[in-house]
Structure formats: structure tokens, C-alpha cells
Amino acid sequence: MRTLAELDAVFDAPPPTADSLAAAENLLRASEEIIEHWVTARGEVPTEDQREGFRLLALHRQGAKDEPSFNACRETCREVVYHYNLVTMEPEHSDITDRLYMMGLVSKHLYLFISGKLQVAGLGEFCCSSKPIRSAGESQQP
Amino acid sequence: MTTKDKYKKVAYYPGCALEGSGHSYNRSTKAVGKALGLDLVEVKNWNCCGAMEVKNIDPKIQTYLSSRVMSTAANEMDMDVVMAPCNGCYHNLKKAEYDLANDKESAEVVDRLSQKAGHKTYESGQVETIHALDWIKESIGEDGLAERVKNSLSGIKIANYYGCMYTRPRHIFPEKDQGPGSESTSKPHFMDDLLAAAGAENVDFPLKTACCGGAHTLSDSDTSTKLVLNILKAAKLSGADVIATECPTCHSGLEMHQIRAEKTLGETVDIKILYFTQLLGMALGLKAKKVGVHENISDSIKFLKERGLG
């Protein structure tokens, strides 16, 4: 699992359109790793399962268990998957650069949502509905 | 009485934001209501819904505060429907309704505080809370709106941004996801439907329910700016000229962080940000000033004039 800083760099870099399939795979994998960070911070082992054919969706489900506020990024995960399909089903499409760029923006939104205070400040008060996580996080602090 | 008739006269709960940073939303909501012949009766002596601040400290106090608004509408004004245009207020009233119906302890706290405050305790189900989108969609509908359009929004490409609180959490919105005609929690479309009826072209926008960072815009401004910048870029890449909003927190966040992104990150995204009620108002023939475009932080006047609006 790459560090958050390494993942940030993935999203900030322009997607390499020469190999659109590899670029989409990389963004999807990076999105999975963002949620792996979240799941790991909660003291769990990231699932290897898939949901609707995607590990990202299974990871989101795992991350949202007992934590409704995490659903605030459910649609973002689904949009990552949608854009992955859009790119991989038509890798030679004339709009491939824009499609990859959009997938990068959506993935970056997932990164911005989950990272920041949630990760750095011990599951801090990033989200308006995050108090239950905050409380749990505080009780788990040494 | 049909839903269409029921929504023609509603108790109006503007909430705190619409008296301050979201004043143009207040102005445009009232103006659109008047233009459509809908009756808004402001909730008497309304109070804060508990917003995010109270909810994070004591959720039951938030439930009480929201219940008082509903109690006033039901017991002192004899109203059946409360319309809240702010996503935060709408969300909190719906949450209070859910908690009162499903959590005995919340109901006991609300009863105790209501007695102490000297007003009737709100009983779950006394009123129906709706959003401004439900209000126009159900009382007028797309066909009714299309008939009343004087200045079509034709040629304007819009990214509809709903924010996070309009659809989440799903369980407090039992009327959503009920098949054709109902609102969707995963792909909301009521704003898209109304603006399309007014002639606008809606673009496919992947971040329509993504977080704008509104809740921590003061405590962690940099993250908010990055989130907003991402939303602005995605809307622009989707081909939009305008982001339509229906939440005062999202709206002011988008506007302010658009400027902040320019100043702190050196990134400029040229996209206009307008409340859906402002767009609908101008489509109905109202002047830009009448719907408060001059009160927005971002300047859309020239853009609108070029398109024969306002």
C-alpha cells in the first residue's frame, strides 16, 4: 500500500494517455489503496472480496460498516468504477484524455475526502457526521 | 388532498443561513414561489435547526431544536408541510422526524424540553418536511414549469450539484428511492428535471453528491479549497457553464473557495455558480436583481445578460 503522499502524487500527475488501460488500472488501484488506509486505521484488515466485480466497492462497504458517515463517498466510489468502465470498454475513444482526466478528478475527490484530518489526526473531525468515529478513535489512542 | 395541492401552501422554514450568507437563496425562493402562485407562510419565531455544531455536541438537543420548528408549524400554525430550502435544515428536520419515530429516548428528551420551554411537544408525523426541490417539482411539475417559462435557459450547460446532505443518510428519507417519479439518493435528479423543463442542458456530472468540505471550511480551509477546486474542475470538464446549487453551505463554499483557489493555489476555473431558484426565477421572467444575483459573491451578471437573462 502506497503512502498517502505517494497517492496524492498519482492524482496530481496528468494521466498517461499513451496506455489508457494501464492508467485506468492505476487510478482504480490507487482508489482502493485510499480506502485500505481508512480500513487499516480502524484496525481492520482490508478485504480482498469484490462487489459487483470490483474490490473498491467491497472495500467501501467494509469501510462504511457501523459508520454511516462513510457513505458520503459511496457515490464517488461508484463514479470511479463507472469511469474505469468507460475508459476500459473504449480505450481508443476520441475523448479518452478527458475521460481519464475525469476519472483522476473523481479518484482525487475520494482521496481528499478520506485523507487529510481523518487519517493524519487520528480520524479527526473532518466530516460533520464523524463524531462516532472520532470518539472511537480517541478511545483507541494509546 | 393531492400532494400537488398540499404543497401549494407550505410553512416556510428559511433557517439561519438564508438570513445571512445565503440571502440570495431566500430572496430567489420567495420570488419563484410568488411567480408560480405558491404560498409560503414563514414559521413563526423559528429557531436554529441545531445545524452541525449542536448535532456534534448533543444529537438529542438538535432533535429538540428541529422538533420545535415542526411543533410551531403543526400546533401553532396548523400547517401540514414544512419546506426547508437549506440542505442542512432539511436534513436535520428529517433526522429529527426519524429519531422521534424510532428512538424512545429522543422522544422523552424532546418531550421534557418542550414542556420546559412551554410549547406543545411535536409528535412524529404531524408535519411532512420537504425541500424546495420537492416543493416546485410536486406542486408545479416540469410541464407546469415549461408552460410558464418566458426566457428559456436554452444554450446554458448546467452541472447540478446537490451536495451531501440532501440524500444522506438514506434511512431518514423514506420517500426517496420509491421508483419512477421519486427522488434517487444515489443519482438525484429533481434539480436536473426542473432546470431541463426551463430549457437548460444538463451535463453528466460525476460529483453531484460529493462532499464540498463545507463542514470544516473554517477549521481546515485548505482541504475545503482542494475539494471545491476538484468539484469546479470536474464541472468544467463535464462541459458546464454553470453549477446550479440548492444548499447555502455548498453554494457559499463553492463561491468562496473558487476565489481562494485562485489566490492560494493559483488555479482559476471559470464557471458560474447560481442557485437553481435564481435560474428558474430568471427563466420565469424575473430580473436578476429580483432573484438576488447581485448578492452572490461570484459575478454572473455579464454571463446572464449575454444570454438574455435577468
HADDOCK unambig.tbl for C-alpha pairs under 7 A between the chains (distance, minus, plus):
assign (segid A and resid 68 and name CA) (segid B and resid 169 and name CA) 7.00 0.50 0.50
assign (segid A and resid 72 and name CA) (segid B and resid 164 and name CA) 6.45 0.50 0.50
assign (segid A and resid 72 and name CA) (segid B and resid 211 and name CA) 6.97 0.50 0.50
assign (segid A and resid 73 and name CA) (segid B and resid 210 and name CA) 6.73 0.50 0.50
assign (segid A and resid 75 and name CA) (segid B and resid 186 and name CA) 6.35 0.50 0.50
assign (segid A and resid 76 and name CA) (segid B and resid 207 and name CA) 6.85 0.50 0.50
assign (segid A and resid 76 and name CA) (segid B and resid 210 and name CA) 6.53 0.50 0.50
assign (segid A and resid 79 and name CA) (segid B and resid 206 and name CA) 6.16 0.50 0.50
assign (segid A and resid 102 and name CA) (segid B and resid 234 and name CA) 6.45 0.50 0.50
assign (segid A and resid 105 and name CA) (segid B and resid 230 and name CA) 6.25 0.50 0.50
assign (segid A and resid 105 and name CA) (segid B and resid 234 and name CA) 6.50 0.50 0.50
assign (segid A and resid 109 and name CA) (segid B and resid 227 and name CA) 6.42 0.50 0.50
assign (segid A and resid 109 and name CA) (segid B and resid 230 and name CA) 6.64 0.50 0.50
assign (segid A and resid 112 and name CA) (segid B and resid 227 and name CA) 6.53 0.50 0.50
assign (segid A and resid 126 and name CA) (segid B and resid 216 and name CA) 6.46 0.50 0.50
assign (segid A and resid 127 and name CA) (segid B and resid 215 and name CA) 6.55 0.50 0.50
assign (segid A and resid 128 and name CA) (segid B and resid 52 and name CA) 6.20 0.50 0.50
assign (segid A and resid 128 and name CA) (segid B and resid 215 and name CA) 5.48 0.50 0.50
assign (segid A and resid 131 and name CA) (segid B and resid 56 and name CA) 6.23 0.50 0.50
